[in-house]
Amino acid sequence: MRRGFKEQAKRLALEVRKEIGLDAYGPLDPLLLANEYGVDVYQLSELGNYGCSDAALSYFADDETAAFSAALIPIGTGLVILDNDNHASTRRRSSVAHEMAHVLLEHQFTVAILGPDGCRSVGPEIETEAEWFGGELLITYAAAMMLARRNASDAEVARRYGVSQKRAAMRMNASGARTVVTRQRATRRS
């Protein structure tokens, strides 16, 4: 991840949330975010309505554990997100937030290339940035700090923000919020 990116992501997430009427602490609806930025979201299950073959559909969604979660697809001069609605809503929220992170970070790629694992192959730095920023959009650093001060469990964070417990734990730990709060408490005690 490039130097200074995490701080940039914190600021940008707050700006984006403000644009759509959210503060740093409320849960984000990634579908609303996509709509606000003019990015249509199509469900994988709807593709048959648009002439997509059953073979193509089964490739992407043969079961709930399929690797494909979502993809940002350039169409003409615009972008759409294809969302695998076979997955849990918590995973889908994270996936759409990740794809919107690509949009908001203005990542440049003109084709959706899927690797053998069903995941887009556009470069590790771009994916790392989108993963980090998608998490920041869903649970801001300010929110993570507030929740760490309240000793919120991963399950509580997950419920509040509509994400999986794994995503909640990852965000609370990767943000450093729990470590910062633990150190602040230790400093006050000494």
N, C-alpha and C positions, 0 to 999 in steps of 0.2 A: 504494500500500500504506500502510495507516495507520501512524502513528508507533509504534515499539516492537514492531511485529508480528514482525519477524525474531527478536528476542530471545525473545519469547513462544513462537514456533514451535520454537526450540531447546529450551527447557525442556519444552514439551508433548511433543515427539517423544521425549525421554528418558524422560518419565513413562509414555507409552504403551508404549514398548519394554520398560520395566521390568515393566509390568503383564502383558505376554505372555512374560516370561522372557528378554528380550534385553538385552544391554548396548548401548553406543553404537557398537560396532564390527562386530557381526555382520550378515549379510545378513537383511533382513526379507522374510518371505513375506506379501505383501499378502492372499492368500486366507485364510491363518491369521488375520490381523488382522481381516478382515471376519467370519470365523466367531466370533472372540472377542467381537465387538460385536453379534452376532446379525443380521448383514446377509448374506442369501443372495446368492450370485453365480450368475447363469444365463448360460450360453454362448449366443451368438446362434444357433449351429447347432442347439441343442436346442429352439428356439421352435416348430418344426414339430410337436413332440411335444405342445405345449400348444394346438394349434389355430390358430397364427399362419399366415396365408396365405403362399404362395410369393411373391406380389407384394410383401408387406410385408418379407419376409426379403431379397429381392433389392434392395430400396430401401436397406437398411442395409449389405449385404455383397455387392455385385456383384463386387468383386475385392479383392485384398489392399491396395490403395491407398485404399480407401474412407475418407472423412473420419471416419466414426463409429468411435470406439474403445471407449467405455464410457459408460454413463449411470447416474445414481442416480435411481431411480424410486420415488416414494411409492406404497405400496399399503396402503390402510387406515391403520392407525396405525404401520405399519412401513415399512422401506425395503429395496429390493433393488438390486443392481447388474446391469446387462446388459452383458456383456463380449463384444466382437467377437473370437471365437476364430479368425478368418481372419488376424489380425495376428500378427506375430512375438511370441514369449513375452516378449522384453525390452520391447516396447511395451505389451503387456498388463499386465505388472507395474507399469509407470509409470501406466497408465490406472486400474487398480484402486486404486493408492495415491492417486492424485488424487481419485477418488470417495470414498475413505475419509477423505481430508482434509476434504471437505465435511461428512461425518458428525461427525468429531472436533472440527471448528471450530464445529459446531452452526449451520451456514448454514441459513437458513430459505428454503425455496421449496417450493411445494406441487405444482407441475406441471413436467414435463420439456418444455421448449419447445426445439425444434430449429430453428435458423436455416437459411437457404438453403445454407450450406456443410456442413450435417449436424452442426454443433456446437451444444451447448446455449447458449442465450442468456439468461443470468441476471444479467449485469452484470459489467463488467470488474474491479471491485475484488474481488468474490467469487471470480472465476476466478483472478485473480492470487494471492490468498491460498492457494487450493487448490493451485495449481501450485507455489508456493514450499514450502508445508508438505508436499505429497506428496514433493517432492525431499528435504526434511529427514528425512522418515520413512525413505526408502530409503537415503540416505547422509547421516548426521548431520554437523554441523559438526565434531564431535570426530573422526569417521572421516576427513573430508576433510583435516583438519589432519595426522592421522597419515600419510595417504597422500601428502600434499604433502611432508612431512619425508622420506619414503622415495623421493621423486622418481618416484612411480608414474605411469605413462603412462595416458592415457585408456582404452586397451585393457585395461590391468591393472585399473583401477577398474571398468570395465564387466564384466569376467569375475567379479571378486570379488562384485559386488552384483547381478549378473543383469540389468543394464540395457544399453541401447544405448550405443555410444561417444559418440553425440551427447548423450545424457542425462548420461553420466559427465562429459564436457567441460563441459557447461552447469553441472552441480552444482559441480565443482571450481573453475570460474572464478567463478560467481555467489556462491559462499560466501566468496570472497576468500581461501581457504586458501593457494593458491599465492602470492599477492601477499604475504600476511603472512609466510610462510616465507622468501620471497626477501628481504624487508626485514630479518627477524631475522638471516639469514645475512650480509647486507651490514653490519649493525650490529656483529656479532661480528668481522668482518674489519677494521673501521676502528678 
